[in-house]
Amino acid sequence: MTAPAGAVFGTIGALAAFPLRLAAREVERQHGQLRRGITRRTTHVVFGRTVLAKAGLTKNGDAGIERRVAAERAAGRTLISENGFLRLLGLMKAPEASSLSRQSLIEQSRLSGADLDLLTLFDAFEHDCEPYSFRDLILARKYAGLVAGGATWGAIARSVHRSGPVASLTAKSLNVGSQHGRPDAIYLEGGQSELDGQLLFDLGAAAQGDDTLEDLFAEAEAAEEGGDHEGAAALYQRCLAIDPSDAIAAFNRANCLRAGGQAADAAHDYARAIKLDPAFVEAWFNLAGLMSEQGRDATARRHLQKAIALDKSYADPVFNLARLEFDAGNLPEARRLWVRYLELDAESEWAGVAARGVQFVDMQLARTAG
């Protein structure tokens, strides 16, 4: 895996093994960036193991993780486990050399590719990516047996980290049982004792403040996703009180305020996000939308132009700027922008609108010329 220089890391869930603030400091020292949440500039997504623990407390929680993993992979981002992240930063020793490919592990263990990838992402193997080791193959075979017995990948991943380093499980017999009303809990030997113990790293009191902030941020995201914009805005505000430098918290709060009809406060927080991170293209775009809603087209135009300049592959500001130019009667410029939009997006519903816009402008210009 490449060095962190120039990379923009985003986190989903808190890190179980390391305080985020210390990780952010180390990433910055190595000329990268680390932020909570995901933006368009995010190149690498670190999945914190605490998100897995919380998923186990809610119905269908693991399915939510699966959807998020699929979405981030589809967006072309590199997905990294906690251990992979720490190894990338040089904060954790890499395991011994290995030679087994992902496909070889699947064929020899009969563990599905989907389960293998998710278990790898949550550090249920010695290695955090291919090539895998022989010990990983032993674990994969054990996990395949557990899956055949009714366990889910999430239950396996949650259980194995309670016993210490996962490589130590290669010499133990694992079973899936139904003790204590938990049909997919993982047990040692004949089912007499459930896997238990501490996480790989004991952070002690040093990480309590980080845990509080990460919990708040996750709670705010959940409230926002659930449509509780007022509650989410209050939670993001608490995040900002703890960490005033968090541009994503300011941006998310602005979105919640805007959804709640508090346009002035939303504009303030979009501006705050931009001040904290001048290259935050989504903040420029959303602030432009807010300005357009208020009839401040000249300001909206400037913000859209800034968003386009920051990210030339971002189609949405191109479309909105085309619409502004069309409404202003600047048909040639509107046409140019719609053509550019179609270069970026030729398939969506909005692409159809852009194509019809180009056709309309061509008709108008032909009629004028005639």
NUNULUM-258112 format. One record per residue (C-alpha): residue in one letter; x, z, y. Coordinates in Angstrom, 1 decimal, m for minus. Layout:
<sites>
{site "A", {X, Z, Y}};
...
</sites>
This chain:
<sites>
{site "M", {0.0, 0.0, 0.0}};
{site "T", {1.3, m0.8, 3.5}};
{site "A", {2.5, 1.8, 5.9}};
{site "P", {m0.1, 3.2, 8.4}};
{site "A", {1.5, 1.6, 11.5}};
{site "G", {m1.1, m0.5, 13.3}};
{site "A", {m3.9, 0.6, 10.9}};
{site "V", {m7.1, 2.2, 12.1}};
{site "F", {m8.4, 4.8, 9.6}};
{site "G", {m11.9, 6.0, 9.5}};
{site "T", {m13.2, 8.9, 7.4}};
{site "I", {m16.4, 9.3, 5.5}};
{site "G", {m16.8, 13.0, 4.7}};
{site "A", {m14.3, 15.8, 5.4}};
{site "L", {m11.0, 15.9, 3.5}};
{site "A", {m11.0, 18.6, 0.8}};
{site "A", {m7.2, 18.5, 0.6}};
{site "F", {m6.0, 18.5, 4.2}};
{site "P", {m7.3, 19.3, 7.7}};
{site "L", {m8.3, 16.2, 9.5}};
{site "R", {m6.7, 17.2, 12.7}};
{site "L", {m3.3, 17.5, 11.0}};
{site "A", {m3.8, 14.2, 9.2}};
{site "A", {m4.7, 12.5, 12.6}};
{site "R", {m1.5, 13.9, 14.1}};
{site "E", {0.6, 12.5, 11.3}};
{site "V", {m1.1, 9.1, 11.4}};
{site "E", {m0.5, 8.9, 15.1}};
{site "R", {3.1, 9.9, 14.6}};
{site "Q", {3.4, 6.9, 12.3}};
{site "H", {1.8, 4.6, 14.9}};
{site "G", {m1.7, 4.4, 13.4}};
{site "Q", {m5.1, 5.8, 14.4}};
{site "L", {m7.5, 8.1, 12.5}};
{site "R", {m11.1, 8.6, 13.6}};
{site "R", {m14.2, 10.2, 12.2}};
{site "G", {m16.7, 7.6, 11.2}};
{site "I", {m16.4, 3.8, 11.1}};
{site "T", {m16.2, 1.2, 13.9}};
{site "R", {m15.5, m2.5, 13.9}};
{site "R", {m11.8, m1.8, 14.4}};
{site "T", {m11.6, 0.3, 11.3}};
{site "T", {m9.3, m1.3, 8.8}};
{site "H", {m9.0, 1.5, 6.2}};
{site "V", {m11.8, 3.9, 5.0}};
{site "V", {m10.8, 7.3, 3.6}};
{site "F", {m13.5, 8.8, 1.4}};
{site "G", {m13.2, 12.6, 1.7}};
{site "R", {m14.0, 14.5, m1.5}};
{site "T", {m16.3, 16.9, 0.3}};
{site "V", {m18.8, 14.0, 0.6}};
{site "L", {m18.9, 14.0, m3.2}};
{site "A", {m19.6, 17.7, m3.4}};
{site "K", {m22.4, 17.5, m1.0}};
{site "A", {m23.9, 14.5, m2.8}};
{site "G", {m24.2, 16.7, m5.9}};
{site "L", {m26.6, 19.0, m4.0}};
{site "T", {m29.1, 16.3, m3.1}};
{site "K", {m31.3, 14.0, m5.2}};
{site "N", {m29.8, 10.5, m5.5}};
{site "G", {m26.8, 11.6, m3.4}};
{site "D", {m24.4, 9.6, m5.6}};
{site "A", {m26.4, 6.5, m5.0}};
{site "G", {m25.9, 6.9, m1.3}};
{site "I", {m22.2, 7.0, m1.8}};
{site "E", {m22.4, 3.9, m4.0}};
{site "R", {m24.2, 2.0, m1.2}};
{site "R", {m21.7, 3.1, 1.4}};
{site "V", {m18.8, 2.1, m0.8}};
{site "A", {m20.3, m1.3, m1.4}};
{site "A", {m21.0, m1.8, 2.3}};
{site "E", {m17.4, m0.9, 3.4}};
{site "R", {m15.9, m3.1, 0.7}};
{site "A", {m18.2, m6.0, 1.7}};
{site "A", {m17.0, m5.5, 5.3}};
{site "G", {m13.5, m6.2, 4.1}};
{site "R", {m12.1, m2.8, 4.7}};
{site "T", {m9.5, m1.1, 2.5}};
{site "L", {m10.9, 1.9, 0.6}};
{site "I", {m8.6, 4.8, 0.1}};
{site "S", {m9.0, 8.1, m1.8}};
{site "E", {m7.7, 11.4, m0.4}};
{site "N", {m4.7, 11.4, m2.6}};
{site "G", {m4.0, 7.7, m1.8}};
{site "F", {m4.2, 8.6, 1.9}};
{site "L", {m1.8, 11.5, 1.6}};
{site "R", {0.6, 9.4, m0.4}};
{site "L", {0.4, 6.7, 2.2}};
{site "L", {1.4, 9.2, 4.8}};
{site "G", {4.3, 10.5, 2.7}};
{site "L", {2.6, 13.9, 2.4}};
{site "M", {2.1, 13.8, m1.4}};
{site "K", {4.4, 12.6, m4.1}};
{site "A", {3.4, 9.5, m5.9}};
{site "P", {3.0, 9.7, m9.7}};
{site "E", {5.5, 8.1, m12.0}};
{site "A", {5.8, 4.4, m12.4}};
{site "S", {3.0, 2.7, m14.3}};
{site "S", {2.1, m0.7, m15.6}};
{site "L", {m1.6, m0.9, m16.7}};
{site "S", {m3.8, m3.2, m14.6}};
{site "R", {m7.4, m2.4, m13.7}};
{site "Q", {m8.7, m5.0, m16.2}};
{site "S", {m6.5, m3.7, m19.0}};
{site "L", {m7.8, m0.1, m18.4}};
{site "I", {m11.4, m1.4, m18.5}};
{site "E", {m10.8, m3.3, m21.7}};
{site "Q", {m8.9, m0.5, m23.5}};
{site "S", {m11.2, 2.4, m22.4}};
{site "R", {m14.6, 0.6, m22.3}};
{site "L", {m15.3, 2.4, m19.0}};
{site "S", {m17.2, 0.1, m16.7}};
{site "G", {m15.5, m1.4, m13.7}};
{site "A", {m17.9, 0.2, m11.3}};
{site "D", {m17.4, 3.7, m12.7}};
{site "L", {m13.6, 3.2, m12.9}};
{site "D", {m13.5, 2.2, m9.2}};
{site "L", {m15.6, 5.1, m8.1}};
{site "L", {m13.7, 7.7, m10.2}};
{site "T", {m10.5, 6.3, m8.8}};
{site "L", {m11.8, 6.5, m5.2}};
{site "F", {m12.4, 10.2, m5.8}};
{site "D", {m9.1, 10.9, m7.5}};
{site "A", {m10.3, 11.4, m11.0}};
{site "F", {m7.1, 9.6, m12.2}};
{site "E", {m3.4, 10.3, m11.8}};
{site "H", {m3.1, 7.1, m9.8}};
{site "D", {m5.3, 6.2, m6.8}};
{site "C", {m5.0, 2.4, m7.5}};
{site "E", {m3.6, 0.0, m10.0}};
{site "P", {m1.3, m0.1, m11.8}};
{site "Y", {m2.5, 2.8, m13.8}};
{site "S", {m0.6, 5.0, m16.3}};
{site "F", {m1.0, 5.8, m20.0}};
{site "R", {m2.4, 9.2, m19.0}};
{site "D", {m5.0, 7.4, m16.8}};
{site "L", {m6.0, 5.4, m19.9}};
{site "I", {m6.5, 8.6, m21.9}};
{site "L", {m8.6, 10.0, m19.1}};
{site "A", {m10.6, 6.7, m18.8}};
{site "R", {m11.4, 6.9, m22.5}};
{site "K", {m12.5, 10.5, m22.1}};
{site "Y", {m14.7, 9.6, m19.1}};
{site "A", {m16.2, 6.6, m21.0}};
{site "G", {m17.2, 9.1, m23.8}};
{site "L", {m18.8, 11.4, m21.2}};
{site "V", {m20.7, 8.5, m19.7}};
{site "A", {m21.9, 7.5, m23.1}};
{site "G", {m23.1, 11.1, m23.5}};
{site "G", {m25.2, 10.9, m20.4}};
{site "A", {m22.8, 12.0, m17.6}};
{site "T", {m22.6, 10.2, m14.3}};
{site "W", {m19.4, 9.2, m12.6}};
{site "G", {m20.3, 11.7, m9.8}};
{site "A", {m20.7, 14.6, m12.2}};
{site "I", {m17.4, 13.7, m13.8}};
{site "A", {m15.6, 13.5, m10.5}};
{site "R", {m17.1, 16.8, m9.2}};
{site "S", {m16.1, 18.6, m12.5}};
{site "V", {m12.6, 17.4, m13.0}};
{site "H", {m11.3, 18.7, m9.7}};
{site "R", {m12.4, 22.2, m10.5}};
{site "S", {m9.7, 22.5, m13.2}};
{site "G", {m6.5, 21.6, m11.3}};
{site "P", {m4.5, 18.4, m11.4}};
{site "V", {m6.5, 15.8, m13.3}};
{site "A", {m3.5, 14.8, m15.5}};
{site "S", {m3.7, 18.2, m17.2}};
{site "L", {m7.1, 17.1, m18.7}};
{site "T", {m5.4, 14.6, m21.0}};
{site "A", {m4.7, 17.3, m23.5}};
{site "K", {m8.2, 18.8, m23.4}};
{site "S", {m11.4, 17.9, m25.1}};
{site "L", {m14.2, 17.2, m22.6}};
{site "N", {m17.9, 17.3, m23.4}};
{site "V", {m21.1, 16.8, m21.5}};
{site "G", {m23.7, 19.5, m22.0}};
{site "S", {m27.1, 20.8, m20.8}};
{site "Q", {m26.2, 24.4, m20.3}};
{site "H", {m27.9, 26.3, m17.4}};
{site "G", {m30.3, 23.5, m16.7}};
{site "R", {m27.5, 21.0, m15.8}};
{site "P", {m27.8, 18.1, m18.1}};
{site "D", {m24.6, 16.3, m16.9}};
{site "A", {m22.2, 19.2, m16.4}};
{site "I", {m18.8, 18.7, m18.0}};
{site "Y", {m17.5, 21.3, m20.4}};
{site "L", {m14.2, 22.0, m22.1}};
{site "E", {m13.7, 22.0, m25.9}};
{site "G", {m17.0, 22.7, m27.7}};
{site "G", {m19.0, 23.4, m24.5}};
{site "Q", {m18.1, 27.1, m24.3}};
{site "S", {m16.7, 27.0, m20.7}};
{site "E", {m17.6, 24.8, m17.8}};
{site "L", {m14.7, 23.3, m15.9}};
{site "D", {m14.0, 25.5, m12.9}};
{site "G", {m11.3, 26.6, m10.6}};
{site "Q", {m10.0, 25.7, m7.1}};
{site "L", {m9.5, 22.3, m5.4}};
{site "L", {m6.1, 20.8, m5.6}};
{site "F", {m5.1, 22.3, m2.2}};
{site "D", {m5.9, 25.8, m1.0}};
{site "L", {m6.2, 25.3, 2.8}};
{site "G", {m7.1, 29.0, 3.5}};
{site "A", {m8.2, 29.9, 7.0}};
{site "A", {m6.2, 27.1, 8.7}};
{site "A", {m8.8, 24.5, 7.9}};
{site "Q", {m11.9, 26.6, 8.7}};
{site "G", {m12.3, 25.1, 12.2}};
{site "D", {m11.9, 21.6, 10.8}};
{site "D", {m14.5, 22.3, 8.1}};
{site "T", {m16.9, 23.5, 10.8}};
{site "L", {m16.4, 20.3, 12.8}};
{site "E", {m16.6, 18.0, 9.8}};
{site "D", {m19.8, 19.7, 8.7}};
{site "L", {m21.3, 19.4, 12.1}};
{site "F", {m20.4, 15.7, 12.3}};
{site "A", {m21.9, 15.0, 8.9}};
{site "E", {m25.0, 17.0, 9.8}};
{site "A", {m25.3, 14.9, 13.0}};
{site "E", {m24.9, 11.6, 11.1}};
{site "A", {m27.6, 12.7, 8.6}};
{site "A", {m30.0, 13.7, 11.4}};
{site "E", {m29.4, 10.4, 13.2}};
{site "E", {m30.0, 8.4, 10.0}};
{site "G", {m33.2, 10.4, 9.4}};
{site "G", {m34.5, 9.6, 12.9}};
{site "D", {m34.1, 13.0, 14.4}};
{site "H", {m32.4, 11.7, 17.5}};
{site "E", {m32.8, 14.8, 19.6}};
{site "G", {m31.4, 17.0, 16.9}};
{site "A", {m28.5, 14.6, 16.2}};
{site "A", {m27.7, 14.4, 20.0}};
{site "A", {m27.4, 18.2, 20.1}};
{site "L", {m25.2, 18.3, 17.0}};
{site "Y", {m22.9, 15.5, 18.4}};
{site "Q", {m22.7, 17.5, 21.6}};
{site "R", {m21.5, 20.5, 19.6}};
{site "C", {m18.9, 18.2, 18.0}};
{site "L", {m17.7, 17.2, 21.5}};
{site "A", {m17.5, 20.8, 22.6}};
{site "I", {m15.0, 21.4, 19.7}};
{site "D", {m13.2, 18.1, 20.1}};
{site "P", {m13.7, 16.5, 23.5}};
{site "S", {m11.5, 13.5, 22.5}};
{site "D", {m13.9, 12.2, 19.8}};
{site "A", {m15.0, 8.8, 21.1}};
{site "I", {m17.2, 8.1, 18.1}};
{site "A", {m19.1, 11.4, 18.6}};
{site "A", {m19.7, 10.4, 22.2}};
{site "F", {m20.8, 6.9, 21.2}};
{site "N", {m23.2, 8.2, 18.5}};
{site "R", {m24.6, 10.7, 20.9}};
{site "A", {m25.2, 7.9, 23.4}};
{site "N", {m27.1, 5.9, 20.7}};
{site "C", {m29.3, 9.0, 20.0}};
{site "L", {m30.0, 9.6, 23.7}};
{site "R", {m30.9, 5.9, 24.2}};
{site "A", {m33.2, 6.0, 21.2}};
{site "G", {m34.9, 9.1, 22.7}};
{site "G", {m35.5, 7.4, 26.0}};
{site "Q", {m32.7, 9.2, 28.0}};
{site "A", {m31.1, 6.1, 29.4}};
{site "A", {m29.1, 7.8, 32.2}};
{site "D", {m27.5, 10.3, 29.8}};
{site "A", {m26.9, 7.6, 27.2}};
{site "A", {m25.0, 5.5, 29.8}};
{site "H", {m22.9, 8.5, 30.7}};
{site "D", {m21.9, 9.0, 27.0}};
{site "Y", {m21.2, 5.3, 26.5}};
{site "A", {m18.9, 5.4, 29.5}};
{site "R", {m17.3, 8.6, 28.1}};
{site "A", {m16.7, 6.9, 24.8}};
{site "I", {m15.1, 3.9, 26.6}};
{site "K", {m12.9, 6.2, 28.7}};
{site "L", {m11.7, 8.0, 25.5}};
{site "D", {m11.1, 4.6, 23.7}};
{site "P", {m11.0, 1.6, 26.1}};
{site "A", {m11.0, m0.8, 23.1}};
{site "F", {m14.2, 0.6, 21.6}};
{site "V", {m16.0, m2.7, 21.5}};
{site "E", {m19.4, m1.3, 20.2}};
{site "A", {m19.6, 1.0, 23.2}};
{site "W", {m19.1, m1.9, 25.6}};
{site "F", {m21.7, m3.9, 23.8}};
{site "N", {m24.3, m1.1, 23.6}};
{site "L", {m23.7, m0.2, 27.3}};
{site "A", {m24.3, m3.8, 28.2}};
{site "G", {m27.6, m3.7, 26.3}};
{site "L", {m28.6, m0.6, 28.2}};
{site "M", {m27.7, m2.2, 31.5}};
{site "S", {m29.7, m5.3, 30.6}};
{site "E", {m32.8, m3.2, 29.7}};
{site "Q", {m32.6, m1.8, 33.3}};
{site "G", {m32.3, m5.2, 34.8}};
{site "R", {m28.7, m4.8, 35.8}};
{site "D", {m27.7, m8.2, 34.5}};
{site "A", {m24.5, m8.6, 36.4}};
{site "T", {m23.1, m5.3, 35.0}};
{site "A", {m24.4, m6.3, 31.5}};
{site "R", {m22.6, m9.6, 31.8}};
{site "R", {m19.3, m8.0, 32.6}};
{site "H", {m19.6, m5.5, 29.7}};
{site "L", {m20.5, m8.3, 27.3}};
{site "Q", {m17.5, m10.4, 28.5}};
{site "K", {m15.3, m7.3, 27.9}};
{site "A", {m16.6, m6.9, 24.4}};
{site "I", {m16.0, m10.6, 23.6}};
{site "A", {m12.4, m10.3, 25.0}};
{site "L", {m11.7, m7.2, 22.8}};
{site "D", {m13.1, m8.7, 19.6}};
{site "K", {m13.4, m12.5, 19.5}};
{site "S", {m15.0, m12.4, 16.0}};
{site "Y", {m17.9, m10.1, 17.2}};
{site "A", {m20.9, m12.4, 17.3}};
{site "D", {m23.6, m10.1, 18.8}};
{site "P", {m22.2, m10.0, 22.4}};
{site "V", {m21.7, m13.8, 22.3}};
{site "F", {m25.4, m14.2, 21.5}};
{site "N", {m26.6, m11.7, 24.2}};
{site "L", {m24.4, m13.3, 26.8}};
{site "A", {m25.8, m16.7, 26.0}};
{site "R", {m29.3, m15.3, 26.5}};
{site "L", {m28.3, m13.8, 29.8}};
{site "E", {m26.8, m17.1, 31.0}};
{site "F", {m29.9, m19.0, 29.8}};
{site "D", {m32.2, m16.7, 31.7}};
{site "A", {m30.1, m17.2, 34.8}};
{site "G", {m30.4, m21.0, 34.5}};
{site "N", {m26.8, m21.6, 33.6}};
{site "L", {m27.6, m23.9, 30.7}};
{site "P", {m24.2, m25.5, 30.0}};
{site "E", {m22.6, m22.0, 29.7}};
{site "A", {m25.5, m20.8, 27.5}};
{site "R", {m25.1, m23.8, 25.3}};
{site "R", {m21.3, m23.2, 25.0}};
{site "L", {m21.9, m19.6, 24.0}};
{site "W", {m24.6, m20.5, 21.5}};
{site "V", {m22.3, m23.0, 19.9}};
{site "R", {m19.6, m20.3, 19.7}};
{site "Y", {m22.2, m17.9, 18.1}};
{site "L", {m22.9, m20.5, 15.4}};
{site "E", {m19.2, m20.7, 14.6}};
{site "L", {m19.3, m17.0, 13.9}};
{site "D", {m22.7, m16.8, 12.3}};
{site "A", {m24.4, m19.8, 10.8}};
{site "E", {m26.8, m18.1, 8.3}};
{site "S", {m28.8, m15.3, 10.0}};
{site "E", {m32.2, m15.4, 11.7}};
{site "W", {m30.3, m15.2, 15.0}};
{site "A", {m28.3, m18.3, 14.0}};
{site "G", {m31.6, m20.2, 13.9}};
{site "V", {m32.5, m18.9, 17.4}};
{site "A", {m29.1, m20.0, 18.7}};
{site "A", {m29.5, m23.5, 17.1}};
{site "R", {m32.8, m23.9, 18.7}};
{site "G", {m31.3, m22.8, 22.0}};
{site "V", {m28.7, m25.5, 21.7}};
{site "Q", {m31.3, m28.1, 21.0}};
{site "F", {m33.5, m27.0, 23.9}};
{site "V", {m30.5, m27.1, 26.3}};
{site "D", {m29.6, m30.6, 25.0}};
{site "M", {m33.1, m31.8, 25.6}};
{site "Q", {m33.2, m30.3, 29.1}};
{site "L", {m29.8, m31.8, 30.1}};
{site "A", {m30.8, m35.2, 28.7}};
{site "R", {m34.1, m35.1, 30.6}};
{site "T", {m32.2, m34.2, 33.8}};
{site "A", {m29.7, m37.0, 33.2}};
{site "G", {m32.4, m39.5, 32.6}};
</sites>
